[in-house]
Amino acid sequence: MEIKYFEFAKYLIRFNRQVYLDHNATTPISDHVRNKMNQALKYHYGNPSSFYGMGRKSAGLIEEARQNVANAIHADPYEVIFTACATESNNAALKSVAAHFYPQKKKIISTPIEHPSVMNTLAYLETQGVVVEFCPVDDKGRVQLAELEKMVDEDTFLVCCILANNETGVIQDIKAVTKIARARGALVLTDCVQALGKIPIDVHDWDVDYASFSAHKLYGPKGAGALFVKQGSPFTPFLHGGHQESGLRAGTESIHNIVGFGAACQEVDKLLKHAGRIQSLKRRLIQRLKEIKPDCVINSPEADSECLPNTLSITFPGVENSGLMGMLDYRGIAVSAGSACSTGEDTPSHVLKAIGLSDQAARETIRISLGHDTSARDIQYMTQVVEDYLAGRISFVNMLAPAQLNETILFNKDMFILDVRPPDDRKRFKGLPNAHEVNPLHVEQYLKQLPHDKQILVYCPGGGLSVMISYYLKAKGFKRITNLRGGLDAWRKRRSDLYEKYAGQNVTVLDPDL
Ligand code: PLP
C-alpha cells in the first residue's frame, strides 16, 4: 500500500513539476514588481497628462520609474524614453537615425547576430536605400574588432551592435566598438535587452548613443520597454500624437507597466549579486551534460567574462532539438530551440548559422537560460530527464522526415492526420490532404474525437509546436503518435510536387464541442 502511495506521489511530482529554463524568452514577475503594479492598477488610474491631483500622482510615478531605470543603466532620467517594448525601442532608434542621416550618409554596420527586431528593421531600411553591412563574428559570436575597424568609414552613420546575444549569451566589448565608431564619426546603438540584470550596464561609461531595454527580461511586466538616447544625439519620434514623453513618444502611458519596469530596475543590484550563484549552477549543468553526452558542443563562450551567466547554447549531435524539447515539455521542463519554428518556418537560427553551425547542427541545438528562481534540484531534474531520454528510457514520439511523407502515407486509411497549425498559417497555406484541423491552443477539447486505433500524424507550420502536442497526446494515452519533422514548411519545400497536387483536399474542421 505504502509503495503504491509512493509511486503515486512520484507520478504527481513528475507530471506536476514545472522547471522553467527559458528566462531569456521572458521572466516571471517578481513579488516586489507585482506589489507595485497592483498598487498602480488599483489606485493610480489618473491620466498622467491631466493636471489635477490624480493625474499629477500618475505622472509622478512615471518619473519615479524613469529615475529607477536611469539608475540601473547609469543614465540621466531625461535620457530615458519609455516605449511599449524593446522591439519598438530598436525600431524607433534605427528608423530615426536613418531618417536623420540618409542620404547624406548611407551606411549602417551591424552584426549578423542581432535580434530579429534589429535584423528585420535593417532589412526594411535597406529597401529604403540604406546600405547595411554585417561585421563578421568568430565561432563564439565575438565581433571581429579588426574587421569592424576596416568596415566603418566616413559614409557610416551608425554602428549597431547587440551587447549580449539572446541565443548564446555572448557579450561584446561595446566600449571598443564605440571607440571604433567614434573615430569615424558614427553613432552607436546597442541592444541591452538580455544584459540588464545579468551584467552591469553603464551607458555613459560606454559612450553609446542609443540603448534598448525591455522590462519582461528582468522580472518585470511584458509591454514596457525603454530607449536610452544620449543627450544631444539625434532622435525624432516614431509615434506621433500627444506630447507624452517630452514629445518623443506619443500615446497615453501604460502606468502600471512603467511602474513595474521601474520596480524591476530597483532590484537590479540584487539580481547582479545572484549572478555568481546562477553562474555556478550553469557550470554544474554543463559538467553534467558533458558527462551524459561527451560529444556535445557548447556554443556559448566558456569564459565567464564573455558570456551571460545564465545562458547556455548547446548542441547534442544526432539529437533533434524538436524531439528533445517536446519530451522536456512533457516532463514540465521549458527550454527553447535555436530555430525559429514558432515563426512557422523550418529555418535554422541566423545566430547559430553566423557562428558557423550547419543547418543540421542548429536543429540539434537547444538554449537553456537559468533565472534567479532556478535551483540545483531543477538542474538535477532536467539533466536526469535528458539522460533518460538519450539512454532511450523515455518512450519517443516517432519522427517522420518530410521527404518520407508520400502518397502511401497521406492516403493510408490507418493514418489520422492532425493539423495543429494556427489560423494565420491556415490562411497562408493549404494543409495536408485528409487533415483534421483543431485549435492548437485547446487540443484538450478534441481528445474524444481522436482515434486510439489509428496512427496519428501531427503537424504544424515548423515542426516545433506539433512535437509538444505529440508528447501531450502520448501523455493522454494515445500510443501511436508520429510528428512531421520540420512541419508543413519543410514538406512544402521537399515535396512541392505532392503539395501542388493534393494540398487542401478533403480537410475536416473538428468541432470542439462534440
Ligand atoms: N532584443 C533582444 C536581444 C531580445 O532578446 C528581445 C526579446 O526577446 C528583444 C530585443 C525584443 O524585446 P521585446 O520582447 O520587449 O520586444
Residues whose N, C-alpha, C, O or C-beta is under 5 A from the ligand:
A	BS01	PLP	N24 A25 C85 A86 T87 H115 S117 A164 N166 D191 V193 Q194 S214 G225
